[in-house]
Amino acid sequence: MGGGKGALAVVRDYKYQESERPQIVKTLLDRVAAIRIEMFRLTVIETLAYFAERSSRRHCRCDGGEDFAVQYAAEQSLIALTGETHDHDAKAWRK
């Protein structure tokens, strides 16, 4: 799987084998935990919205210190994953 927006396109267009799903999720989770450059983190968070695994939801939460674009992407991903919104309230997502 490529990086950045290419990875998002592969996932969005479902251009991967279902057997690759666990490795894709693991790679995304590893990246979101390690990446501190917000524009790259933003893309990883957007991509996680396509994977409803519990670990995806946990890693989409922000601590409130991120750039608003990252907070927005996290909120949108969590809405897609859970069907709920907390209006960008990081504390509410932790409950």
PyMOL commands that set and color helices and strands:
alter all, ss='L'
color gray80, all
select helices_A, chain A and resi 4-12+18-34+38-48+54-60+68-82+90-94
alter helices_A, ss='H'
color red, helices_A
deselect
rebuild
show_as cartoon
